[in-house]
């Protein structure tokens, strides 16, 4: 039987989450190809993995080891039990990667564990065979799928470099037993189905990534239009969500189409009932942005800023904590290094990189404690901290290499169950 899948908040206690440990494919990203593969820099993989391992250990302290699910493990498990979808899946991989037809048999003959590794890294070690490019952005599991109440939306990336991530996600959700009930009960919305989500009459395609989607509560879903998410995609998914009565309101957050503000979660994330950490110029001041709320009944209303939307419609007491303490050039620097991109593991407890000192000052001034991951894990082991009892706490973890990839803790988590 499938396990429960439901998320109706950005801050409720986290129970199950998908992550992906940086894999060997990332070590193949060269300076010449980094931009094409949507990576801003080359990284030192062993240190990056150590940083991610620390991040995972902190997550596990809150949800247990069984609650932190590795996408590679899910892929292996799906390949091991599936008798229905594998052929079509491998056919799609071979066609998309433009491999010779003989590659199908090579892939089909591999064990689930080896095949999963090859599909993720692009490299078949036993024959020293590089079949296709790495997918370094697979560490950002937020982007591949989003749980909205009791439905899952399989996203459709704007850039071709992320297409294999999409194929792997579609396969896991179709073939893994944990998600079996979702398909049977018609609770999977796959934006890659062209008949259901076609281009607009003007040729605008559906493209949307999970970093542009946030579930505020059971009635409200935020979707950003950004460098990666199209206006047509917002309208297309909103219509389906309304028809299926998944939510009553879709708030379209229009932000500049700029690499610096790739998704809305690069400029704000909610960390407590009354607290959002944000990039002040866009979120609070409303520079080059606005919010249009689409109602299920066909009505709409526009707000001049994200702040005005929250204060006017969601929570009049919402407080905005500024990245870089709202001071230039620190706010620009620390927005760039994901000072606004936090995942809340429970109300008032957020995880973030350890490289944003001015934002840490802003947190402390707002009444939060800031503790390093090393100290947190040590005190948990000594039973001096009970994770479930923490409030108003920001946990920082090492980020010298992770931060080069341009995505923070919110990007690296795909929640599938919150309390």
C-alpha positions in Angstrom: 0.0 0.0 0.0 1.2 3.5 -0.8 2.3 5.7 2.0 0.5 8.9 2.8 1.4 11.9 0.7 0.1 15.3 1.7 1.5 18.8 2.1 -0.6 21.9 2.9 1.9 24.2 4.4 5.5 25.4 4.1 6.1 25.2 7.8 4.1 22.3 9.4 6.3 19.6 10.9 8.1 17.8 8.1 7.6 14.0 8.0 8.9 12.7 4.6 11.2 14.5 2.1 13.0 13.7 -1.0 16.7 14.6 -1.4 19.6 13.7 -3.7 23.2 13.4 -2.5 25.6 15.1 -5.0 26.6 12.3 -7.4 29.7 11.6 -9.4 28.3 13.2 -12.5 28.8 16.6 -10.9 32.6 16.0 -10.9 32.4 15.9 -14.8 31.0 19.5 -15.1 33.7 21.5 -16.8 34.1 25.3 -16.9 33.3 25.3 -20.6 30.0 23.4 -20.1 28.9 24.7 -16.7 26.6 27.3 -18.2 25.0 24.9 -20.6 24.4 22.4 -17.7 22.9 25.3 -15.6 25.7 25.2 -13.0 27.3 28.5 -12.1 30.7 27.0 -11.1 32.7 23.8 -10.9 32.8 22.2 -7.5 34.9 19.8 -5.4 32.7 16.8 -5.1 34.0 15.2 -1.9 33.5 18.4 0.1 30.2 19.0 -1.5 29.1 15.5 -0.5 30.3 16.1 3.1 28.3 19.3 3.3 25.2 17.6 2.0 25.7 14.7 4.4 25.7 17.2 7.3 22.5 18.7 5.9 20.9 15.3 5.7 21.9 14.4 9.3 20.1 17.6 10.5 17.0 16.6 8.5 17.2 13.1 10.0 17.3 14.5 13.5 13.8 15.9 12.9 12.1 13.2 10.7 14.2 10.1 11.3 16.3 8.2 8.7 13.3 6.7 7.2 11.8 10.1 6.6 14.7 11.3 4.4 14.3 9.5 1.1 17.1 9.4 -1.5 16.0 9.7 -5.1 18.6 7.2 -6.3 17.3 4.6 -3.8 13.7 5.2 -5.0 14.8 4.7 -8.6 16.6 1.5 -7.7 13.5 0.2 -5.8 11.2 1.2 -8.7 13.4 -0.6 -11.3 13.5 -3.7 -9.1 9.7 -4.1 -8.9 8.4 -2.6 -12.1 7.1 -4.8 -14.9 4.9 -2.2 -16.6 6.7 1.1 -17.3 10.4 0.2 -17.7 10.5 -0.5 -21.5 8.7 2.8 -22.3 11.0 4.6 -19.9 14.2 3.3 -21.4 12.9 4.0 -24.9 12.3 7.6 -23.9 15.8 7.9 -22.4 17.5 6.4 -25.5 15.5 8.7 -27.9 16.0 11.8 -25.8 19.7 11.3 -25.5 20.0 10.3 -29.2 21.8 7.1 -28.4 22.1 4.2 -30.9 19.3 1.7 -30.6 21.9 -0.9 -29.2 22.1 1.2 -26.0 18.6 0.1 -25.1 19.7 -3.5 -24.6 22.8 -2.4 -22.7 20.7 -0.5 -20.3 18.0 -3.1 -20.0 20.6 -5.8 -19.0 22.0 -3.8 -16.1 21.0 -4.5 -12.5 18.7 -1.9 -10.9 21.5 -0.4 -8.8 23.9 -0.1 -11.7 21.2 1.2 -14.1 20.1 3.8 -11.6 23.6 5.0 -11.2 24.1 5.2 -15.0 20.9 7.0 -15.5 21.8 9.7 -12.9 25.5 10.1 -13.6 25.5 9.3 -17.4 28.6 7.0 -16.8 28.8 3.2 -17.0 31.9 2.5 -14.9 32.3 -1.2 -15.8 32.9 -0.4 -19.5 34.3 3.1 -19.0 31.4 4.3 -21.2 30.0 7.9 -21.0 26.5 7.5 -22.4 25.2 11.0 -21.7 25.7 14.2 -19.8 25.5 14.5 -16.0 22.4 16.1 -14.5 24.0 18.2 -11.7 20.8 20.0 -10.8 19.2 16.8 -9.6 20.4 17.8 -6.1 17.6 20.4 -6.3 14.7 18.0 -5.7 12.3 20.9 -5.0 12.1 21.5 -8.7 11.2 18.0 -10.0 7.8 17.7 -8.3 5.5 19.5 -5.8 3.0 18.1 -3.4 -0.1 20.3 -3.2 -2.5 19.0 -0.5 -3.0 15.3 -1.5 -1.9 15.7 -5.2 1.5 15.6 -6.8 2.4 18.0 -9.7 5.2 16.6 -11.9 6.8 19.8 -13.2 8.2 20.6 -16.6 11.6 22.3 -16.7 12.2 25.3 -18.9 15.7 24.1 -19.9 16.6 21.0 -21.9 19.5 20.3 -19.5 17.0 19.2 -16.9 14.9 16.9 -19.1 16.5 13.7 -17.9 15.7 14.7 -14.3 12.1 15.0 -15.4 12.1 11.5 -17.1 13.5 10.0 -13.9 10.9 11.7 -11.7 8.1 10.6 -14.0 9.3 7.0 -13.8 9.7 7.0 -10.0 6.2 8.3 -9.4 4.7 5.9 -12.0 6.6 2.8 -10.9 7.5 3.1 -7.2 5.0 1.4 -4.8 5.0 4.4 -2.5 3.2 6.4 -5.2 1.0 3.7 -6.6 -2.2 5.0 -5.1 -1.6 8.5 -6.6 -2.0 7.3 -10.1 -4.9 4.9 -9.4 -6.8 7.8 -7.7 -5.9 10.3 -10.4 -4.0 12.5 -8.0 -0.9 13.0 -10.2 -0.9 16.1 -12.5 1.8 15.5 -15.1 2.6 18.8 -16.9 4.5 16.9 -19.6 1.3 15.5 -21.0 0.9 17.7 -24.1 -2.8 16.8 -24.6 -3.7 18.0 -21.1 -1.2 20.9 -20.9 -0.7 22.1 -24.5 1.2 25.2 -25.7 -0.9 28.4 -25.9 -2.3 29.6 -29.2 0.6 32.0 -29.4 3.1 29.1 -29.0 4.0 29.7 -25.3 4.9 26.4 -23.8 4.2 25.1 -20.4 7.3 25.4 -18.2 7.3 25.4 -14.4 9.8 24.4 -11.8 9.1 23.5 -8.1 11.1 26.5 -6.8 8.3 28.6 -8.1 5.6 26.8 -6.2 4.7 27.2 -2.5 1.7 25.9 -0.7 0.6 28.5 1.9 -2.4 26.6 3.3 -5.1 24.2 2.0 -6.7 27.1 0.0 -3.7 29.0 -1.4 -0.9 28.0 -3.8 1.7 30.5 -4.8 3.2 30.1 -8.3 5.9 32.5 -9.5 6.4 33.6 -13.1 10.2 33.9 -13.4 13.1 33.0 -15.6 12.0 29.3 -15.4 8.1 29.4 -15.1 5.9 30.8 -17.9 2.7 32.8 -17.5 0.9 30.2 -19.6 2.0 27.4 -17.2 0.4 29.2 -14.3 -2.9 29.6 -16.1 -2.8 26.0 -17.3 -2.2 24.4 -13.9 -4.5 26.8 -12.1 -7.4 25.8 -14.3 -6.9 22.1 -13.6 -6.4 22.7 -9.8 -9.6 24.6 -9.7 -11.5 22.0 -11.7 -10.3 19.2 -9.4 -10.9 21.4 -6.3 -7.4 21.0 -5.1 -7.1 24.6 -4.1 -9.4 27.7 -4.2 -6.8 30.3 -5.0 -3.7 30.5 -7.1 -1.5 33.5 -6.3 0.6 34.4 -9.3 3.8 36.1 -8.1 5.4 38.0 -11.0 9.1 38.7 -10.5 11.9 39.8 -12.9 13.0 37.2 -15.4 16.6 37.3 -14.1 19.2 34.6 -13.3 19.7 36.2 -9.9 16.0 35.6 -9.0 15.7 32.2 -10.7 12.6 31.2 -8.7 10.5 32.8 -6.1 12.1 30.7 -3.4 15.4 32.6 -4.1 13.8 35.8 -2.8 11.6 34.6 0.0 10.6 31.6 2.1 8.3 31.2 5.1 9.9 30.0 8.3 7.2 30.5 10.9 3.5 31.3 11.1 4.2 35.0 11.2 7.7 35.2 9.7 9.1 35.3 6.2 12.8 35.8 5.3 13.1 37.8 2.1 15.0 40.0 -0.3 13.7 43.4 0.6 13.8 45.3 -2.8 11.4 42.9 -4.5 9.3 41.3 -1.8 8.8 44.2 0.6 9.3 47.2 -1.7 7.6 45.6 -4.7 10.3 46.6 -7.2 9.5 45.1 -10.7 7.0 42.7 -9.2 3.3 42.2 -8.2 0.9 39.4 -7.2 -2.3 38.5 -9.1 -4.6 36.2 -7.1 -6.8 34.0 -9.4 -10.0 32.7 -7.7 -11.7 29.4 -8.4 -14.9 31.4 -9.2 -13.1 33.3 -12.0 -12.5 36.5 -10.1 -9.0 38.0 -9.6 -7.3 40.7 -7.5 -3.9 42.4 -7.8 -1.5 43.4 -5.1 1.5 45.8 -5.7 3.9 43.6 -3.7 4.3 40.2 -2.1 4.2 42.0 1.3 0.9 43.6 0.4 -0.5 40.3 -0.7 0.4 38.6 2.6 -0.8 41.5 4.7 -4.0 42.0 2.8 -5.0 38.4 2.2 -3.1 35.8 4.3 -1.8 37.3 7.6 -1.9 40.9 8.6 0.8 40.1 11.2 3.3 38.6 8.8 6.8 39.9 9.6 9.5 40.2 7.0 13.1 39.5 8.0 15.5 40.9 5.4 18.4 39.0 3.9 21.6 41.0 4.4 19.6 42.9 7.1 18.1 44.9 4.2 21.4 46.8 3.6 23.3 47.0 0.3 25.6 45.6 -0.9 25.0 42.8 1.8 21.5 42.1 0.8 22.5 41.5 -2.8 25.4 39.3 -1.8 23.4 37.3 0.6 20.4 36.9 -1.6 22.8 35.5 -4.2 24.2 33.0 -1.6 20.7 31.8 -0.7 20.1 33.8 2.5 16.4 33.8 1.6 16.2 30.2 0.7 15.4 28.2 3.9 13.4 25.0 4.4 11.3 24.9 7.6 11.4 21.6 9.3 8.7 22.7 11.8 7.3 26.1 12.7 10.1 28.5 13.5 12.9 26.1 12.8 14.8 26.7 9.5 17.9 25.3 7.8 20.3 27.5 5.9 23.8 28.0 4.7 26.5 29.3 7.1 27.8 32.0 4.8 25.3 34.9 5.3 26.4 36.8 8.5 24.3 39.9 8.0 21.2 37.7 7.6 22.1 35.9 10.8 22.1 39.3 12.6 18.6 40.0 11.2 17.5 36.6 12.5 18.9 37.3 16.0 17.3 40.7 16.0 14.0 39.1 15.2 14.3 36.8 18.2 15.8 33.7 16.7 18.7 31.6 18.0 21.3 30.7 15.4 23.2 27.4 15.9 25.7 25.6 13.7 24.8 22.1 12.5 27.8 20.7 14.3 26.7 22.1 17.6 23.1 21.1 17.0 24.0 17.5 16.2 26.4 17.3 19.1 23.7 18.6 21.5 21.1 16.2 20.1 23.5 13.3 20.7 24.1 14.5 24.3 20.3 14.9 24.7 20.7 18.5 25.5 18.4 19.4 22.5 15.1 17.7 21.7 14.5 18.6 18.0 10.7 18.4 18.2 10.7 21.0 21.1 12.8 23.6 19.3 11.3 27.0 18.4 12.7 30.2 16.8 15.9 28.5 15.8 18.0 28.8 12.6 20.4 25.9 12.0 23.4 26.7 9.7 25.3 24.1 7.8 28.6 24.2 5.8 28.2 25.5 2.3 31.6 26.3 0.7 30.8 24.0 -2.2 27.1 23.5 -2.1 26.5 27.3 -2.4 28.3 27.3 -5.7 25.5 25.4 -7.3 23.0 28.3 -6.7 20.4 26.7 -4.5 19.8 26.5 -0.8 18.1 24.1 1.6 14.6 24.9 0.2 15.9 23.9 -3.3 17.4 20.7 -2.0 14.2 19.3 -0.4 11.0 18.0 -1.9 8.5 17.5 0.9 5.9 14.8 0.3 4.4 14.7 3.8 4.0 17.3 6.5 1.9 16.9 9.6 
